[in-house]
Amino acid sequence: MTLLGLAVAFCGLTVLVHVASVAIAAWRCRVRSGTMAPRPGTPPVTIVRPVCGIENFIEETLASTFRLDYPTYEILFCVASPADPVIPVVEALMARHPTVPARLLIGNDPVSSNPKLNNCVKGWHAARHDWIVLADSNVLLPIDYLQRLLATWRADTGLVCAPPIGSRPDGFWAEVECAFLNTYQARAQYVADTIGLGFAQGKTLFWRRVVLEAGGGIKALGADVAEDAASTKVVRGLGLKVRLTDAPFEQPLGRRRPAEVWRRQSRWARLRRACFPGYFLPEILTGGLFPGLALAIAVGELGGPVLPLLMLFWLGWYGAEMALARAAGWHLSRWYPLHGLLRDLMLPALWLDGLLGQSFEWRGNEIRVEADGRAV
């Protein structure tokens, strides 16, 4: 009876948390009609886009920066190497949009062990405006991108960001990556933001210059192995909050190989463990795998049909996530329960990998996390 009671209690609690998290994320990310027009008196903004190499949809995502419905903004493309193959793509886009102020900055400022941050430093210093966005090259910017960032800013805000939402997957493993990005990671981030524990996501970091300068300047983002983790700590150290836009931004995926999906999730797991170990440790209990096993134990103890009820349980679990994707207007496959179940089968292995792993590769750079959270 003790085993039965524990299994029922664990399964019931996790189902309650799961349904609540789905409801919160569905409300926060629900589809809204129309786009947001610029308000009178909106401040000028600098968009810093670090670029490195040729990615899927790179021309389309970078071109979206030139099509924003905003009165005054500039674009700074940052490239570390003068031999980078993405440079001709950037130069061609600037030539096609001569009316939009844009510059290409080439060079590297080694202020940290974070290659992306080193690439962004020159953009931060060259920015003409006091509101600055650091936007990853693989994010597709909607025409009201800047309005939505500004609309999220409050008096107690230190940083506005948004998680990436995977779209246009090509193939089975890209669908699995959507299951990681959208209904799992973005859902968790919106729940944390809703209960007042918002944390940064490096795909979009919208700063007011005076805030980051008060926290030590852009070099302070090199204090952690990941610039978004350092951003969270800087903002919280100033007594301010990280806030999420109510509608996240699209990241078109294209084709994905299984090794790519694993390496990306492994890197993020190791970063979370290094930067926020207290939040990382409970991750082992997330997903539908362990609640399903608890249900199977309870049903087995009661002498019921384990496999049929377990299948029904998982259909309900992933059906709730499908309802979230539909409410938010995100990509949704009819085979989503299979993609979601595979994701959750991977989670314990990824958690163990994140707990024990000390190094990862990012765009050709081998990075090792030291015991104190620094990276080399």
C-alpha angles and dihedrals in degrees: 000000000000092000091045092050093048092048093049093046094049093046093047094048094048092048090051092050091045095052092045092050091049091050093049094048092044090054095045095046100035117143113268125200121241131358131281115257120218114266121231112269097022111166122246114260136206118215114204112196116185110205131190125170132332114306131179110286091002095147092049095047094047092044090056088068090068095052102061119135095229130119102227128016140128131211125221115190111199122203124176099202127046088215095057111131091221092069096084089051091054093045092050091051092050090050090052092051105042094157094063113080106240136156135187114221117195125193143066131257108198098207093138145003089266109099093197093053091047088054092050098050095083090050092052092051093044095050113119096200135066095230110069132182122199102202124180117237095240096058116103107221118216117220091255094047096124094042091055092050093049093045089059094055116105134177091266095044122117099171139009121205143155134213119239119256114210116232139169096028115188112206139354099297093048086055089053089051089053088054089054097044102039118029095025113032099026090045091053092047094052091049090052091048092049093054093047100262098106116165133189127264114201097221089083124014113176111192138178104221095228091057096054092041089054088054095053103283129265092312088067088069088070092066089092131043089250124047093217092055090049089048091055092051093046092052094045090047089059091052092250134120137246110226133193126221111246091237116046123215130254126256111189108215111188117180120001130186120212092246090054092052092047095047093049094048091043091053093050092047091052091047092051091049092049096045104032109017093164091060094040099057097066091052089090088075096052126100130043100284102085096038087053092050090049089053090049090052092049093047091046091051089052093047095244131142102282104188099047092046092046091053091049090048093053092046088056093044095052092036087065090053090049089053088054092051091049094048091050095044093240127150111284129185124200086231093056095121088062092048092046093048092050089050090053092047087056095049099081091049091047091048091052090045090051092048095051104027120097105181143038140176122246119183093330095317119117108217125187123196114221124215092261093054096259120130130224 
